[in-house]
Amino acid sequence: MRPYVPVRPFYLDWWPKLLAVALVLCFAACAPFTGRVLTPDQKYVEALTLFNSVYRTYLDEYDLASPATQAEWKAKIDPAMARASKALDLWGKALKGEGSPVTTERAFRLGLRVIAHLKLACEAATRKTGMRFVLEQTPAESAAYRLAKLDIEHFPERAESVVKGNLSLGEIYYTNSTFLNVSEPLSPIERVKKEGKFHDMIEAGALSHVWIADSRPDARSVASFVESTFTHTRNAQIAFSPEFTTCNTCLRVSRGLVDVCPHCNSTEVDGITRVTGYFSKVSGWNKGKHAELNDRYRSKVS
Ligand SMILES: [Zn+2]
């Protein structure tokens, strides 16, 4: 009887390994040229671009068309919208694990491109009409809340991953204008530097807030911060934004946002702080702005 000799599997030989390595190298070398190997990040941007272009065409053409043409358009556009929307969902989900999109470098660069695009649109409108169009930051007290609510209503799956605030309480908002995420724990100078990169493109006025809450930075620190901003950033303006509490019982004002008046212990108090551009009473704000206020990262100037 012959002794049992196990058959050596072919993949333990040298040639299949060499073949596998060669195939991997070949694939890697070809990838940049085929354009078929995209990161989820690139695919998301691609899907977003497709969605926006289809959507824009739809909006531009649809309203101007006759009812018969509108029906024809709808039949053509709807499937394209559905495909673009599906691709967007897919790659949006693939990106979900990456952390807050607003805090990533990719999102920051995308933000710069969006503002550059708007600036070019202004320049084109200026050339076309002979009237001067420029970009401006606005407080947008209600738009940041309203647009978030509309997106949750119409595009819940996509919007859930990007709106800020507390979704279960309906206290949601979008980060306004060219400001960075208000909850991001950035040092004041870092925030001013990053936000300043947008300011060259916003000719009608832009600023960055330094939310200092109830802190009282000394004059030398403030002066040094202003000097540093002037010397090292592209920032057009900065505002040191403290917060206050006004008492409806004793009518006195105290520093910081508190629930009880430090002068008379009354709880009949109201906060005074900046929405984005000016001081106002917190009791007059919408739910989205309340959520933004809770999320706001306060920093110290030192
Ligand atoms: Zn009081």
Residues whose N, C-alpha, C, O or C-beta is under 5 A from the ligand:
A	BS01	ZN	C247 T249 C250 L251 C261 H263 C264 S266
